[in-house]
Amino acid sequence: MTEFCKEDIFLVTGASSGIGKAIALMLNEQGASVIAIGRNQDRLNALKSEASGSGCIFCEVKELTENIESLPVYVKELKEKYGKLKGLVCAAGVDNPRALQIIEEQMSREVFDINYFAPVFLAKGFADKRNRTQNAGIVFIASSAGVYPDKGQTIYAASKAALIASMKSISKELAPKGVRVNSISPAYVETPMYFKNLENIGTNIEDYPLGIGKPEDVANMAVYLLSDKARWITGQNYVMDGGVF
Amino acid sequence: MDRNEFLTQMQDILQTDEELSFDMNLDDLEEWDSLSKMATVAFLDSNFGVKTTFSDFESIKTIEDIAKKAGI
């Protein structure tokens, strides 16, 4: 049984790979239409060719940190192009594990721009009731690092903790308006970002009683939180860590 | 800022598609809640240098009343 119909339009950032891609594909599989935002047209095309659901996949190439202040206007433009949005998934993010002694201000600000400010300003645009359906949902992809940081995550962990805190505040603002807001905090998941950082991370997979996660594990939770089955859930952060806490 | 632009800005503050007019009673708008009042406080401050508090809203009944606060 599908959860959604093709008139249910979801905006998914980071949709060209990893967790964002898995969420976009699963939403589509469940009958929804997806505006897939990524930085790489070829990878977005690949996403589109993999999609098998009855809804549409609309691909949009966008560098989200180029002008963060204008992101609410960007959301409005997408609404005018495709229709009112039922959901927003912010999965675009970056990790750059670094010991405290080698962190730099510019790189730190870049991490905050994509992990924190871009999701918040996208949410600002999405919250405008002219851009969304009456009952709508937001899911931020945070990180278990935002709840229990490890070494080398000074900036990354802070950006995700900030996102979780803002999610809670936003959820209280938007609940009376029919918008539910939640976040998911995965530990290590088999994504390109994970493999890229594997050497720096030094993850011991044996520490994960259930093994490291797959993007689909996170997508299952995201799709549930965006569905009407989760109608009584807002302001929550769900840690998904395979039991490694 | 002229009065037309003021109305457009108020439309963004209230996040409504409804066409606004200066004599519109704010209490008739479901969008006129504590968050939109908070946004109005910031709007008056940053655009007109007018400081307002929540207690000022007790005497604000219409959009015209807000415009008067802004001095336009």
Chai-1 contact restraints between the chains, C-beta under 6 A:
chainA,res_idxA,chainB,res_idxB,connection_type,confidence,min_distance_angstrom,max_distance_angstrom,comment,restraint_id
A,D128,B,Q15,contact,1.0,0.0,6.0,A-B,restraint_1
A,K129,B,Q15,contact,1.0,0.0,6.0,A-B,restraint_2
A,R130,B,Q15,contact,1.0,0.0,6.0,A-B,restraint_3
A,R130,B,D17,contact,1.0,0.0,6.0,A-B,restraint_4
A,E173,B,L35,contact,1.0,0.0,6.0,A-B,restraint_5
